[in-house]
Amino acid sequence: MYFKNIMFTTFALFALSLAVFSTSQTAPAVRGCQKVKGIENGTLNPGGTGATGTITQGGRLNGPTEVVLATPFAPTADPFTYSFTDNFTLTTDEGILRTHNVSMFDTANGVSTAIARIDPQASEGAFAGATGVLFLNGRATNAEGGFQAAITGEICYAE
């Protein structure tokens, strides 16, 4: 029985790998990728529907942010950690960057993390057609919903 479980798991992973790699979309041509980083300071909205903030120390990423919750908090195997998805919008002097995020929040320690995939179709200005992933690692800064997040990642700008 143990051998059958290993074989089934191996086959399932192989089939999943084929499905992922065979359905990849054609990426738009890029004129260059740029490593980015910054600091977001913000506040959760009353009622838990999202947050607003400002990115500083981010160069091209400096500007106001808005996060809108896309799904409710879902419990994980850890009773203090929840997952959710949200949509992130950053408005800069060069355009609007929009991402779709998969996030986790550890209520016991007041920390969060998110994988933010850039939406090339929804972004505007210098960010139109851009691809890439940002990583946000945050922590609560006060009991009133304040937070600070370190942002790192890479943006690949379209031609």
N, C-alpha and C positions, 0 to 999 in steps of 0.2 A: 504494500500500500504506500509506503514511504517513497519508493522509487517512482510509482505512478504520479504522486503529487509533484515530485521534482520535475518529471518529464512534462506534465501539464503546465507547470509554472514556466518552464523554459520555453515551451511552445508558445504560450500566451505572450511572453515578453518579446519573442521573435516576431510574432504576428503584429503586435503593437508597434514595434520598431519599423516594420515594413509599412504599416499604415501611416505613421507619422512622416517618414521620409518620402513616401511616394505622393503625398498630398501637399507638399510644401508649395507655397505660392511664389510666383516670380517677384523678386524684390525690385523696387525701382532703383535706377542707377543713382549712385551717391557721389557727391563731390568731395566727401571727406567725413571722417568720423572724428569726434572730439570727446575726450574724457571731460566730464563735468563733475562739479561738487558745489555744495552750498549748505546753508543752514536755514531751515524754516522755523519760524516762531509763529505760533498760532493759538487759537482758542476753539474748543468744541462748541458747536451751536447748541442752544437749549433744545432739549427734546431728543438729542442724539441723532439728528438728521445729517450731520456733516460737520464741517469746520471751515474757518477762514484763517488766513495767515499771510506772511510775507517772507519771501526768500531773500537773504542777504549773503554776502560773500560768495556769490555764485556767478559773477561776471554776467554773461548773456542770460543767465537764469534769474537775475534779480527782478522781483516784482511781486504783486499780490497773488495769492492763491485762493482757490475755493475747492473744497472736497464735498461731494454729494454721495451719500450712502446709496449703493445700488441694491444691496441685499441686507436683510437683518443679520445680527450677530448669530452665528451658529456655534454650538458647543463643540469642543474637541475632546479627545481622550483625557486631557488635563482639565480638571474641574474649574481652573482659574483662567484658562486660555480660550479665546473665541476667535473664529475666523469670519471674514466678511469681504465683500467686494465694494469698491467705490470708484467714482470717476473724479479725476483730478484735473483742474484747469489752472494754468499759470499764464498770466498776462504780462508781457514784457514790452519794451520799446520796439522790439523786432518782430513781434507777433504773438500768437497764442499757441501754447503747447498743451495738448490734451493727452491724458493717459488713462488707461483702465487698470485698476490695481486689485491685486489679491493681497489681503492684509491679515495680520494676526495681532491680537491684543492680549497681553498677560495682565490681568487685573490685579493679581497679587503683588506684582513688582512695578506696575505702572509703566511698562515698556511695550513698544509695538514695532512691527516690521512690515514692510510692503515691497512687493515686486510691482513696478509700474511699467507697463508696456505702452510705448508711444503709439498713438493712433495717427497714422500718416494722413488719412482722409479727413479727420476732424480738426487737425492742427492747421494753423493759418500763418501767413507772412513767411518769415524765414524758416518756420517749422513745418510748412506745408510739405507733405511727402516725406518728412523725416521719419526714420525708424530708430529703434534702440530700446534700451531698458534702463530704468533708473531704480535705485534701491534706496528706500527711506527707512532709517532706523531711529525711532523716537523714544521719548520718555516724558512722563507727566512732570510739569514744573510747579503746579499748584493744585489745590483742591477745587478751584473754580473752573477747571477744564483747560488750563493752559498746558501747552506742550512745546517741545523743541525736537526737531528731527534733523539728523545729518543726511544729506542727499549725495549720492555718488552714482556713477554710471557712465553711459556713453550715448551720444546722439550722433546719428549718421544723417547728414543733411542731403536732401535730394538735389539733383542738378537743376 
